[in-house]
Amino acid sequence: MLIKNRTNLNDFFAYGESVPGYEVRVLNEREARAAAAILFVGAFLGLTNGVMLHTAIFSKYFVTFFAIDFTIRIIQPRYAPSLMLGRFFVQNQRPEYVGAAQKRFAWILGFVLAWPMFYYLVIDFQPNPLKVLVCLLCMALLFFEAAFSICLGCKIFEWVKRKDPKYCPGGVCEMNIKEPIQRFSPEQKIILIATFAVMAYGVYAYFTKLPDKTIFVQKMKVLMMTQAELDAIQAAKEKAEEEAFFSDDEGF
């Protein structure tokens, strides 16, 4: 009985799944990508609710879920709610196995970002530029994994680990030569560079050329302000109202 209990305990804490034909424990990348997409939608809804509806209630619930979910991921991913949701949606697709070690490292980075966000957005809600940027960084990481299967945390793991990790997402650790369909011709490179340039200018113009014409830009500017800047705006507003009040009195 003692040996059986010890075996069950070891199996619970064994990170990743043992799959025949793979040298190390692995996870299903399809589940991870689906979970990243689900979390990205949640983060996006929280951002749009905060900007458009002036409420952080959705974001507070989401950040709480996000922090708990990533805590479970680095302990035992088979019980993480978002990964189980991802499994539900991709259960009929062929698994794409990736090394569990690098995914755990990537999720530790998410864990490190999640709990400070939980404190500053749930317990002590005081938005400032740094907190907004952290939220946007998390959204970017989720988007890159969901849309392109690019796990930046796995790439960092590859840089810091002396020996190349096995079974990276998309096979980037094992692939040394690109197939012809993956290469860019000179004409395609020119079009690609031009596309990036236009996209970068479009983002820049949206936030600078239309400062007073879009609600989103106005709200984002407020979110990016420090408390001192907000206090200064409020003081200037009160002063202007006071001057207008006395000007009306003098008119009478």
N, C-alpha and C positions, 0 to 999 in steps of 0.2 A: 504493500500500500504506500509506504514512504517513497519507494523508488518510482512508483507510478505518479505520485503527486509532484515529485521533483521533476519528472519528465514533462508533465503538464505545465509546470512553472517555467521550465526552460523553453518549451515551445511557445509559451505566451510572450516571453521577452525576446525570442529570436526575431531579429528584424528582417522583414522581407519574407518571401516565399522560396522554398527549395523546389526548383523545377528541373527535371531530368534533362541533361544536355547543356546545362549552364553551370559554370565553375563557381559562381558566387550566388548569393541570394538576390532575388530580383523582385521588381514590382511591375505592374501593368501600366505602361505609359499612356495608354488610351484612357484609363480611368483618371489618371492625373490630369490629362489635358481637359477632359470633360469637367472635372472638379474645378480646374482653373477658370473655365468658361463660366461656370455657375457662380463662382465667387466674384468674377469680374462684373457680371450682371448686377450682383448685389451691391458691389462698391459703386458702380455707375448710378444705380438707383438712389443710393445714399447721397451721392454728390448732387444729382439733379434735384432731389427733394430739398437739400439744404440751400441750393442756389435759387430754385424757382418758388418753393413753398415756404421758405424761411423756417424750416424745422429740422432739427437734428435727431429726432426720435428714431427714424429708420436707421441712420448711421450708427447710433448708439447700440441698437440691437445687433446690427450687422457686425460691428467691430467686436462686440462681445462674443458672437458666434465664431468670428474669424480667429480670435485669440485662443479660444477653447479648442477649436478644430486643429490649429497648428500645434498646440500642445499635445494633443492626442496623436497627431501625425509623427512626431519625433519620438514618441514612446512606443506606439504600436499602430501603424497606419491602417491595419485591417478593420479598426473600429472607428476611424475618423468619419464623421457624418458626411462631409462633402465628397470623400472618396467613395463612400457607399452609394451616394446619389449618382456619382459619375459611373459606377459599376452598373447601376440600374439602367442607365441610358445606353451603355455600350456593351451590355452583356452578350449580345448576339454577334459582336465583332471579334475577329481573331485577335488575341492578346499581342501586344508589342512589349516584350520584356526588356527592362532596363535595370542596370545595377542599383540595388537598394541603397548602397553607401552614399553615392553622390546625390540621390534624391533626398536622403535624410539630411545631408549637409545643406542643400538648397532650402529645405523646410526649416532648418535651424535658423537660417537668415530671416525667413518669414516670421518665425517665432520671435526673434530679436526685435523686429519691427512692430509686431502685433501688440505686445504688452505695453510698451510706451504709448502707443496709440490708444489702447484701452484706457490707460490712466488719464491721458490728456483730453480724450473725447467723451469719456463716459463718467469718470469720477470727478475730474477737475476740468470741466469744459471751458477752455479758453483758446479758441482758434488763433493761430498766428501763422506767418509765412512758412516756418519750418515744418509745422504739423501738416499744413496743406501739401507741402512738397513730399513729405513722407507718404501721405495717402496717395498722391499721384504716382509716386515711385512704385508702391505696391500694385496699383492698377496697371502700370506699364509692365511689371514682371508677370502678372497674371495674363495680360493680353498677349505678350510674346510667347508664353507657353501654350496658351489655348489656340492662338491663330497660326503660329509658325513652328510649334514644338521646339522652341528655343528655351532651354533651361539655363539662365545665366548663372544661377547658383551652382549648377553642375559644371559649367565652364570654369568657374572660380575654383571648384574642387579639383578640377584637372590641373590647374596652374599650381596649386599649393601642394598637391600630392606628387611625390617623386616618381612613382611608377604610374603609368597611364591607367586610369580606371577602365573597367570592362563594361561593355554594354551601355554606352551613353545613349540618350535619346537621339533618334535619327541615325545612329551608327557613326556619329562624328568622331568618336575616339578610334574607330577601326578603319574608317574610310580615308585612304591616302590619295586616291586618284579619282577625279570627278568624271562622271559620264559625259559624253558629248552634249546631251540635253541639258546638263547643269552648267555648262560654260556660256560665257557671254561673248558675242562677236563685237568687233569695234563699233559697229552701228548701234548695237543694243546697249553697249556701255555708255555711249553718248546720250541715248534716250533715257537711260536709267539715271544718269547724273543730272540731266535736265529735269526729270521728274522729281528727284529729291530737292533740287533747288527751288522749283515752283512750290512744292509742298511746304518747304521751310519758310519761303516768303509769304505764302498764304497764311500760315500760323502767325507769323510776325505782324502782318497787316491786320489780321483779325483782332489782335490784342492791342494794336497801337493806332491804326488808322480809323477805327470805329469805336473810340472810347466811350461815347455816350449814346450809341445807337443799338446796342445789344444788351439785354438784361443779364445774360451770362457773364459778359466782360465786366459789367458794373459790379456784380456780386463777387466775382473772382477777385477784383481789385480790393474790395472791402475785406475779403477773407485773407488776402495777402498782406494787409496792413498790420502794423504792430499796435499794441494797446496805446502807446504814446501818440501815434498818428491818429488813432480813432478819438482819443481824448482831445487832441488839438482841433480836429474837425468839429467835435461837439462844442468846444469852447468858442470857436469862431462862429458857429451857428447861433449859439446863445447870445453872443455879442451883437451879431447882426440883428437878431430879433429885438434885443434891448434898444439898439439905436433906432430901429424902425418904430418902436413904440413911442420913444421920446420925440421922434420927428413928427409923428401924428399929433402928439400933445401940443407941440409948438404951432402946428398948423391951425389948431383951434384957438 
